[in-house]
């Protein structure tokens, strides 16, 4: 066993812990090390057995384990588990719970009425109140809380199946479709249509403002499509007045997409397809991770939302979760992918060698 546990590596420690776990078990084994450990454990057990028996009798004479609770849990099961620590397997033991009128459960039960009773009988703060009626009332409160928690768990389970599960299935399906696109199709399937969508979103958002800044329109397009030949701010304004700005910018963006593909292929054949696939998958993975975090936060606030509206928690959650998913797949996913692919500059041959050195 010492040989098995020797060394400073983590692997030896894991092996030693596994052997100790097997030695503590009673399953048949032919491993000499495990058998040796079992013999050592048996020897130590026999050695300390008299002391353990003596201490056991001492604890029994003292009345066993006394469990003292300073509050009641919302769940009766937790209280029962705590109470069950005393008097196990027929041993003596006791349990007592001491509560305050300021505890949460008492406030739910109606501590104000108990305080009225105390004032009526002129009881001071140190006078204990022992009553079966109070105990039963507290158990009823605990039962109501348990039922409420059970309803919440059922609701969250339904939410996970009907909302999160559906979104997860769609995301995985979309991911597989990108993963299995051929190298000949992956670029054309993703970049040109998404470039057109990004351009349209920029134009619609900027031109809908009261005071259009055409320099900002051109600047945003330049950020997404640095290889595109874009019109200047004055020309963009003139094109907007003629109703041609969206078309001209879309054509420029698509030309920039093709220029980026040519630049990637010039570095290495097949690099454009690989870049489009990898970047799209990474963007989707990152967005899905963020979506799950947002859904967790939304789940926590869904119950609060229902107090302000007449909608059920599930309907409120489903509506907001659906909007988050739509934005992720229709806006963020295309935009992030286009930006990352269009702005990526692969290292040239000399630069790559320098980086490796």
N, C-alpha and C positions, 0 to 999 in steps of 0.2 A: 504493500500500500504506500510505503514511503517512497519507493521507486516510482510508483505511478504518479504520485503527487509532486515529485521533484521537479526542479527547473523553475524558471521565472515566467514562462510563457503562459498565456491564457488557456491554451489547449490542454496543458497538463492539469490545470485547476479544474477545468470542466470534466475531464476524465475522472479525476479524484472524487468530485462531487457526485458524479453518476454512480461510481462504485459504492460510495457511502449510502446513496439512496437505495441501491440494489441490496446492500447488506442489511438495511433496516427492513426490507421486505422479506416475506417468507416463501417466495416463489422458488421452485427448484432451480438449481444452478450447479454447473461443474467448474465455474471459474474459481481457481485457487485463491486469488486475491480477495474475492467477495466472501468466500468461505472463511478465510482468515479474519476478515473484518467482522463477520458474524460471531466468530469465536471470541474476539476481543470485546465486542459489545455484550455478549452473554456473560463474560467474566466480570466486566464492570458492573453489570446489572446485579449479579449475585453479590458483589462486594458491597454495594450501597443499599441492597434490599433491607437489611435490618434497620438502618437509619431512616429509610423512607417509611417503614412500617411504624417506627416509633413516633415520627413526626405526624403521621396520619392519625394515630390515636390521640396525640396531643391536640390536633385541630378538632377532632370529634368532641373531646372533653370541653373544649372552649366554645362549642356550639356550632362549629362549622363555619363556612364562608358566609359573611354578612354582606349583602349587596345593598348599597345606599344610593338611591337615585335622587338627583336634585331637580329633576323636571320630567315631564312626560313627553314622549316623542309623539309626532303626528300619527305614527303607525303603531298599532297595538302589537304587531309582530315584533318590532324592535324592543319594546318594553318586555315582552315575553321572553325574548332571547336573553336580555340582560338578567331578568329574574331567574332564568333557567341556569345561570352560572352557579347558583346556590342550590345545594341539595341534590347534586347529580348522583345517579346510580344508588339512591337510597341513603346517601350521606346526609347528616343534619345540615341545616342552613336556614337563612332567613333573608327576606328582602323587604325594604321599606322605601317609599317614595315621598319626598317632601316637596311640596309645590308652593308657589307664591301666587297671590291674587294678581300679580303683575305679569305672570307667564302668559304666553300667547294663547294657549288653550283655554285658560281661565277667561281671558278677554273675549274669546269666541263664545264661551259658555254664558258669560254675563257676570263678571266680577263686581259690577256696580251693585247688583242685587245682594251679593254676599257682603259687600261693604256696608250696605244699608242694614243688614241683619246684625253685623258686628256693632254698628253704631247704636242700634236699638237695644242690644243687650249690654252695651257699654263694654265691649271687649277691646282690649288693647292689642297692639300689633304683635305682641309675643304670645298671644293665646292661640294654641293650635286648634284647628277645626277638623274634627274627624266625623265623617258622616257617610253612610252608604249611599245616600241620595246624591251627594257630590261626586262620589266615585262613579256611580252609574251615569250621571250626567256627563262626566268627562269621557267615559267610554263611548257614549253616544256621539260626542263631538269628534272623537277619534275615528269612529266609524264613518261619519259624514266626510271627514277629510280623506279617508282612504277611498271612499267612493268617488270623490272628486278627482283624486290622483289617478284612479283607475280609468275614469272617463278621459282624462288628459292623455294617458298612455295609449288608449285605444284610438283617440283622435290623431296623435302623432304617428301611430302605426299606419293609420289610413292615409295620412299625409305622405308618409314615406313611400307607400305603395302606389298611390294614385298620382303623385306629383313628382317627387324626387326619382322614383323608380322609372317613371315614363321619360323624364328628361335624361336620365342616365342611359337608358336604352337608345334614345335618339342620338345622343352624343357618341356613344360607342359605335353605332351604325355609321354615323358620318365619318368617324375616325377610320373605320375599316374601309369605307369607300375610297378615302384618300390614300390609305396605305396600299390598296390593291390596284390603283390606277397605273396604267402602263407608263413607262418613261416617255413614250411618244405623246401621251395625252395629258399628263398631269399638269404641265405648264398652261396649256391652252384651256384646260377645264377650270383652272383656278384664277390665274392672274388677269387675263383680259376682262372677264365679266366683273370681277371684283374691283378692278381699276376703274371701270365705268361707274360702278356703284359709289365708290369713294368720291369720284369727281362730281357726280350728281349731288351727293350729300353736301359737299363743300359749296357748290354753286347755290343750291336751294337755301342753305342756312345763311350764307353771307348776303345773298340778294334779297332775302326777306327782311333784312334789317332796315330801319328807316333811313339811315345814312350809310350807304354802301361804301366800303373802303376797298377799292379795286386793287390797291397795292397789297392789301392783306389777302385777297383772293389769290393773286399770283404767288404771294409768299407761301401760302398753305400748299398750293399745287407744287411749288418747287420743293417743299419739304418732303412730299410723298413721291415725287417723280423728278429726282435731280437730273436725270438724263433727258428729260423732255425739253423741247424747244417751245417755250411758252411766250405769249404776247406780253407786252409791257402793260402797266396799269392804264395808260391812256387808251391804248388799243383795246384792252379788255373792256373799258367803259363804252367805247364805240360799238364793240361787238354786242354788248349787253343791250344797248339801245336798239340794235337791229334784230335782237332775239337770236343771235348766233353764238353767244358766249359758251353756252353749255356744249354745243356741238364741237366748237373749235377746241375747247379744253379737253373734251373726251378724246378727240382725235390725237391731240398732243400727248395725252397720257398713254394711249395705246401705243403710240410711236415710242414713247419712253420705255414701255414694257418690252417692246421688241429690241430696243437698244440694249437694255439690261440683259436680255437673254443672249444676245450676240456677244456681249462682253464676257459673260460667264462661260459660254461655250468656247470662247477664244482662249480662256485659261485652261480648260480641260473639257473635252467632249463628255456630255452627260451631266455636267455640273449644274446646269440650269434646272433640269428635272429634279435632281437630288436636292437642290436648294429649296425649290418650291415645296417639295413633299415634307422635308424635315422641318422647315420653318412653319408650315401650316399645322403640322402635328404638334409642335412645341407650343404654338399659339393657342391651339385648342385645349391642350392639357393645362396650361396656365390659367386660361379663362374658366375651365371647368372647376379647377381647384378653388378659384375665387368665388365661383357661383355657389359651390357647396358651403363655403363660409357665410355667404350672404343668406343662403337658405336657412342655415342654423340660426342666424340672428333674426330672420323673419319669422321663424317658427316661435321664437320666444315672445315676439310682439304680437303675434296673431290673436292671442286671447285678449290682449288689451284693446286691439282694434275693434273687436266686436261690441265693446261697451259703448262706443260712439256711433255705431251703425246697427242696422237690423240684420246684417249678414251673419251667417254662421262662421265660426272660426275657420272651417275648412274652405268655405267659399272665399273668404277674405285672403287666406293664404294662397289658394290656387290662383286667384286673379293677380296678386302681386308677384308670385313666383313665375307665372306665365309671362308677365311683362319683362321681368329680369332675364328670362331665357330668350325671349324674342330679341331683346337688345343685344344679348351676348352673341347669338348666332347670326343675326342679320346686320348688325352694325360693328360690334367690337371685333369679331372674328375676321371678317374681310379686311377691315381697316388695319388691324395689327399685322396681319399677314402681308398685305400689300406694302405697308411701310417697311417692315423688316427685310423683305426680299428686294425691294427697290433701292434701299439705302445701303445694302451690304456690299462691301468691296472686298473681293477675295484677294489675298496676298499674291503678288506676282512671284515669279520663280525665285528671283533674288531675295525678295522680302521673306519668303518662306524659309529659305536656307538660313537667313540671318536669325529668324525667330527660333529655328531649331537649335542653332548654336547657342 
